[in-house]
Amino acid sequence: MARKNQLCVLGGFVSAVLLSANPVWAQEGLGGSIGLYAETGSSTWTTGQYGETDWNEDGYHFSGSDVSAGWSVNWSMLSGSSSTQSLILNFTVTNTSALEQTFYLFATDLLNSPIMGSSLVGGSVSGTYTDLNGDGVMVSAPESGSIYTAFVDATTYDPFDGMVVGTLLDGATGSAGNFLSGNFESSSFGDFPTIPGQMGPEALLNYGMLLEFTVSAGDTVGLTSSMAIATPAPGALALLCLAGVCGRRRRRSA
């Protein structure tokens, strides 16, 4: 099945995903969402409607679990907003089918207010994979080439119209033997001097993460990922510009 056809089911849930972590929304039972698609079925989970949501003045903690004919999942998503907005997502999926499957996970949140001109962005990802059925485990990035993608301003997922601001675990693969586990070491972008530290585009609507991976039958993948975005302070802009100038000078010297 072509990837476009595989992902078209996600288009219907994007409008539900584009929700806010602001405490005003919490009063209405709204918040961020997570959507999952696999060959054996798709589902979405929205704060205040599925699992458990604990609201606070800066955001929320959203956790839960679900099962389908071909997978079982559990998640814990933390959203925070102050001078920086951030999502931290812990997500575990077990492929309970008899065949290898590719999973697409889409998590996003509304910005509290538009970030005009430019932004600061950054994120990270790490993961584990475990064989549960005694025949080894294999996991890899799908045809898109990256397990982790960070984006801003996605109004639809199919066709995806967001702006990609960073990718991680590009072309990554991993394997482990019978009843053993392996891991993807932590990888990050926009970590100078701290996350979020990479110059990004203006962002008017939202920010989020896309996680994509293929895993062997009967096995488990767990990923911890984050995405953060902020309005640059004048000092941060100057520091980033200086880092860019120094980088160009080093390349020219080389």
C-alpha positions in Angstrom: 0.0 0.0 0.0 1.4 3.4 -0.9 2.3 5.6 2.0 -0.3 8.3 0.9 -3.0 5.7 1.2 -1.6 4.4 4.5 -1.7 7.9 6.0 -4.9 9.2 4.6 -6.9 8.0 7.6 -4.9 10.5 9.7 -6.4 13.5 7.9 -9.6 13.1 9.7 -8.1 13.5 13.2 -5.8 16.4 12.6 -8.5 18.9 13.5 -8.9 17.1 16.8 -5.2 17.2 17.4 -4.8 20.9 17.0 -5.8 21.8 20.5 -4.4 23.9 23.3 -2.6 23.3 26.5 -3.7 26.7 27.9 -5.5 26.4 31.3 -8.5 28.1 29.7 -8.9 25.1 27.4 -8.5 22.9 30.4 -11.7 24.3 31.9 -13.4 23.0 28.8 -11.8 19.6 28.9 -9.6 20.2 25.9 -5.9 19.7 25.2 -3.3 18.0 22.9 -3.8 14.7 21.1 -2.0 11.7 19.9 -2.8 9.8 16.7 -1.6 6.4 15.7 -1.9 4.5 12.4 -0.8 0.9 11.5 -1.9 -1.6 9.0 -4.1 -3.3 11.6 -5.9 -0.1 12.6 -5.7 3.5 13.6 -6.8 5.5 16.7 -6.6 8.9 18.3 -6.5 9.9 21.9 -7.4 13.4 23.1 -6.7 14.9 26.5 -9.8 15.0 28.7 -11.6 12.4 26.6 -9.3 9.3 26.8 -7.0 7.9 29.5 -6.2 10.3 32.4 -5.5 14.0 32.2 -4.0 16.0 35.1 -4.2 19.8 34.4 -2.0 22.4 36.0 -1.5 26.1 35.4 1.3 25.5 32.9 -0.1 22.6 30.9 -1.1 19.0 31.6 0.0 15.4 32.0 -1.9 13.0 29.7 -1.5 9.2 30.1 -3.3 6.1 28.9 -3.3 2.8 27.1 -5.3 1.1 24.3 -5.4 -2.1 22.2 -6.4 -3.2 18.8 -6.4 -6.4 16.8 -2.8 -5.9 15.9 -1.2 -3.7 18.6 -1.2 -2.6 22.2 0.1 0.9 23.3 0.6 3.0 26.3 1.6 6.7 26.5 2.5 9.5 28.8 2.6 13.0 27.4 3.6 16.1 29.3 2.9 19.6 28.0 4.3 22.7 29.6 4.2 26.4 28.7 6.0 29.4 30.1 8.6 31.3 28.1 9.1 28.0 26.2 6.3 25.6 25.1 7.2 21.9 25.1 5.9 18.4 24.6 7.6 15.4 26.2 6.2 12.0 25.0 6.9 8.5 26.3 5.2 6.0 24.0 5.4 2.2 23.9 3.8 0.0 21.2 3.8 -3.8 20.9 3.1 -5.3 17.5 0.8 -8.1 18.5 0.2 -9.2 14.9 1.9 -12.1 13.0 3.5 -9.7 10.5 6.0 -6.9 10.5 4.2 -3.5 10.8 5.0 0.2 10.2 3.6 2.6 12.8 3.0 6.3 12.4 2.6 8.4 15.5 1.5 12.1 15.4 1.4 14.3 18.4 0.9 18.1 18.4 -0.3 21.0 20.5 -1.5 24.6 19.7 0.8 27.5 20.4 -0.4 29.8 23.2 0.2 32.7 20.8 1.8 33.1 17.4 5.6 33.4 17.1 6.2 36.0 14.4 9.3 36.4 12.3 11.4 33.5 13.7 11.4 31.0 16.5 13.8 28.9 18.5 13.2 25.2 18.2 14.8 21.9 19.4 14.0 18.4 20.4 15.3 15.0 21.2 14.6 11.3 20.9 15.8 8.0 22.4 14.4 4.5 22.3 14.4 0.8 23.1 13.3 -2.3 21.3 12.7 -5.8 22.8 12.0 -9.3 21.5 9.0 -10.8 23.1 8.5 -14.1 21.1 11.9 -15.6 20.9 12.8 -15.0 17.3 14.7 -11.7 17.6 13.6 -8.1 17.1 14.2 -5.8 14.2 13.3 -2.1 14.0 14.0 0.6 11.4 13.1 4.0 10.0 10.5 3.6 7.2 10.8 4.9 3.7 10.6 8.5 4.9 14.1 8.0 6.3 13.7 9.4 9.8 12.2 7.9 13.0 11.7 11.4 14.5 10.4 14.6 12.7 9.7 17.9 14.4 7.3 20.4 12.7 5.3 23.6 13.1 2.1 24.7 11.5 0.5 21.5 10.2 -3.2 22.0 9.5 -3.6 18.6 7.7 -1.6 15.4 7.8 -2.6 14.1 4.4 -1.3 15.8 2.5 1.1 16.9 5.3 1.5 20.7 5.0 3.6 21.5 8.1 7.1 22.9 8.0 9.7 20.4 9.1 12.2 22.0 11.5 14.4 19.0 12.5 14.8 15.2 12.0 16.6 12.6 14.1 17.5 8.9 13.8 17.7 9.3 10.1 18.0 5.9 8.4 18.3 4.2 11.8 18.0 0.5 12.2 18.4 -1.8 15.2 18.2 -5.5 16.1 18.5 -7.8 19.1 18.6 -11.6 19.7 16.1 -13.9 21.2 14.4 -12.3 24.2 17.0 -9.5 24.3 16.7 -5.7 24.0 18.6 -3.0 22.2 18.4 0.8 22.2 18.7 3.9 20.1 21.1 6.3 21.9 19.7 9.7 22.7 19.9 12.2 19.8 18.9 15.8 19.7 18.8 19.0 17.6 18.7 22.6 18.5 20.7 21.9 21.7 23.1 24.9 21.5 23.4 26.4 24.0 20.3 24.5 25.3 17.1 23.2 23.8 15.5 25.1 22.1 18.5 26.7 20.6 18.1 26.3 16.8 16.8 29.2 14.7 13.4 28.2 13.3 10.7 29.7 11.2 7.8 31.8 12.4 5.0 29.6 13.9 1.4 30.7 13.8 -0.6 27.7 14.8 1.0 24.7 16.4 4.1 22.5 16.9 4.6 18.8 17.2 6.3 15.5 16.5 6.0 12.6 14.1 7.4 9.2 15.0 7.6 6.6 12.3 9.1 3.1 12.6 8.8 -0.5 11.3 9.0 -3.3 13.9 9.0 -7.1 13.6 6.0 -9.2 14.6 5.4 -9.8 18.3 7.9 -7.2 19.5 7.9 -3.9 21.4 9.3 -0.4 20.7 9.5 2.3 23.3 10.4 5.9 22.4 10.9 9.0 24.5 10.8 12.2 22.5 10.5 15.9 23.0 9.9 19.1 21.1 10.2 22.7 22.3 9.6 26.1 20.8 10.1 29.6 22.0 10.2 33.3 20.9 13.9 34.3 20.6 15.1 36.9 23.1 17.5 39.6 21.6 20.4 38.0 23.3 19.6 34.6 21.9 19.4 36.0 18.4 22.8 37.7 18.8 24.3 34.4 20.1 22.9 32.4 17.2 24.1 34.9 14.7 27.6 34.9 16.2 27.7 31.1 16.2 26.7 31.1 12.5 29.5 33.6 11.6 32.1 31.6 13.6 31.0 28.4 11.8 31.3 30.0 8.4 34.8 31.3 9.3 35.9 27.8 10.4 34.6 26.3 7.2 36.4 28.9 5.1 39.7 28.3 7.1 39.4 24.6 6.5 
